[in-house]
């Protein structure tokens, strides 16, 4: 059973930091680019960052210079280091393949809530 489990969210102050983790079941995820996505109620889910199996990265303009995506293939885990957080970063964050749901069509994990507020 393919499974993605996100963790590490919480409440942070503006300017603060959080580190998200995504544990993927099954080594199959090692061959795929992985991404972090975020969703705010009433808005479409958006791509935040991606990392290829070889470590090449891409960032949305809104997070460039503040967020860093990485992966540990030996642990089947993807990370998102979020620094200089802003209130507009508040969202539920999900990880998935990029493009999403390649392994299991339509599948998304439960996500992890990030709230940035003073």
Secondary structure, DSSP 4 states (H G I P E B T S, - for coil): ---EEEE--EEE-TT--EEEEEEESSGGGGGS-EEEEEE-TTS--EEEEEE-TT--EEE-TTTTTTEEEEEEGGGTEEEEEE-S--GGG-EEEEEEESSTTSSSTT-----EEEEE--
